[in-house]
Amino acid sequence: MPAPAVAPAPGRVGRSLLYLIVAGAAWGTAGAAASLVFQVSDLGPLSLSFWRCAGGLALLLGALALRARRGVPARAAEPRKRTLVRILGTGIGLTVFQSAYFAAVQQTGLAVATVVTLGAGPVLIAVGARLTMGERLGRGGLLAVLGALGGLLVLVLGGEGETVRPLGIVLALLSAAGYAAITLLARWLGRDGGGDSLATTAWAFAVGAVGLLPIALAEGLLPHTEDLARVVWLLLYVAAVPTALAYVLYFAGAAAVRAATVSVIMLLEPVSAAVIAVLLLGEQLTGATVLGTALLLTAVAGLALTEMRGV
């Protein structure tokens, strides 16, 4: 039996909810920026992920230096072994999450890739919480998992070939696994407090950048494009808003808010990404895609409601 978590103060919960809302909205723009990069250059998903990690790391190192210069104290230190687990686990999970996501966007489009990733993520979180922290799934949770699997099946089998591609779905599910891993880790380590979300995120990006560099070099690290200024601005945006800012806010919020609540708030990302994909990128949503998306998001909302009622 895991030790019961200490209930966070109401003020901390309110701030954490705001952090998660901003993070979810910011994440919803990352895939759109990636789609634009893929359209105007030959940069691959792993190289884009490397630049995202490297750019986010540079920005966060600047923020850490500014914080130290102003004399702002960091959060209370935690044991070295716990810090190492936090950094390595977060770094590896974050790298898998965003690299597989960008690859899924390239394969099957922004709308489907985002919905599958953020729709399957909460289901994997529920299963992972059951296996790692002994949380009961319950009958409602089981029905929600089955509903989500049904939604994924409709997306894979019912979509038109040029809209929904099986490889893209597999990559999106891999991305969801990375998302679930970092969420569960943040929740597990956040139960007892401690940890510096700014420093943790910076070190996690360092792990990601080092791990991705050899693969990015093989894929092609520098973009070849006739619109280099546009690509550079897009890379700077990806590094600053949906990366450095959003991840710091996400890890700070996820440590104090229940995973069920995190899952609901993070639905801001697939909704905003789908709207951007249709209105700005000209992507088409088939009837099967809409049905599969509805089943998936309904299942996630049902899962979150079941978890919150069980608390």
Rosetta blueprint (number, residue, H / E / L):
1 M L
2 P L
3 A L
4 P L
5 A L
6 V L
7 A L
8 P L
9 A L
10 P H
11 G H
12 R H
13 V H
14 G H
15 R H
16 S H
17 L H
18 L H
19 Y H
20 L H
21 I H
22 V H
23 A H
24 G H
25 A H
26 A H
27 W H
28 G L
29 T L
30 A H
31 G H
32 A H
33 A H
34 A H
35 S H
36 L H
37 V H
38 F H
39 Q H
40 V H
41 S L
42 D L
43 L L
44 G L
45 P H
46 L H
47 S H
48 L H
49 S H
50 F H
51 W H
52 R H
53 C H
54 A H
55 G H
56 G H
57 L H
58 A H
59 L H
60 L H
61 L H
62 G H
63 A H
64 L H
65 A H
66 L H
67 R H
68 A H
69 R H
70 R L
71 G L
72 V L
73 P L
74 A L
75 R L
76 A L
77 A L
78 E L
79 P L
80 R H
81 K H
82 R H
83 T H
84 L H
85 V H
86 R H
87 I H
88 L H
89 G H
90 T H
91 G H
92 I H
93 G H
94 L H
95 T H
96 V H
97 F H
98 Q H
99 S H
100 A H
101 Y H
102 F H
103 A H
104 A H
105 V H
106 Q H
107 Q H
108 T H
109 G L
110 L H
111 A H
112 V H
113 A H
114 T H
115 V H
116 V H
117 T H
118 L H
119 G H
120 A H
121 G H
122 P H
123 V H
124 L H
125 I H
126 A H
127 V H
128 G H
129 A H
130 R H
131 L H
132 T H
133 M H
134 G L
135 E L
136 R L
137 L L
138 G H
139 R H
140 G H
141 G H
142 L H
143 L H
144 A H
145 V H
146 L H
147 G H
148 A H
149 L H
150 G H
151 G H
152 L H
153 L H
154 V H
155 L H
156 V H
157 L H
158 G H
159 G L
160 E L
161 G L
162 E L
163 T L
164 V L
165 R L
166 P H
167 L H
168 G H
169 I H
170 V H
171 L H
172 A H
173 L H
174 L H
175 S H
176 A H
177 A H
178 G H
179 Y H
180 A H
181 A H
182 I H
183 T H
184 L H
185 L H
186 A H
187 R H
188 W H
189 L H
190 G H
191 R L
192 D L
193 G L
194 G L
195 G L
196 D L
197 S H
198 L H
199 A H
200 T H
201 T H
202 A H
203 W H
204 A H
205 F H
206 A H
207 V H
208 G H
209 A H
210 V H
211 G H
212 L H
213 L H
214 P H
215 I H
216 A H
217 L H
218 A H
219 E H
220 G L
221 L L
222 L L
223 P L
224 H L
225 T L
226 E L
227 D L
228 L H
229 A H
230 R H
231 V H
232 V H
233 W H
234 L H
235 L H
236 L H
237 Y H
238 V H
239 A H
240 A H
241 V H
242 P H
243 T H
244 A H
245 L H
246 A H
247 Y H
248 V H
249 L H
250 Y H
251 F H
252 A H
253 G H
254 A H
255 A L
256 A L
257 V L
258 R L
259 A H
260 A H
261 T H
262 V H
263 S H
264 V H
265 I H
266 M L
267 L L
268 L H
269 E H
270 P H
271 V H
272 S H
273 A H
274 A H
275 V H
276 I H
277 A H
278 V H
279 L H
280 L L
281 L L
282 G L
283 E L
284 Q L
285 L L
286 T L
287 G H
288 A H
289 T H
290 V H
291 L H
292 G H
293 T H
294 A H
295 L H
296 L H
297 L H
298 T H
299 A H
300 V H
301 A H
302 G H
303 L H
304 A H
305 L H
306 T H
307 E H
308 M H
309 R H
310 G H
311 V L
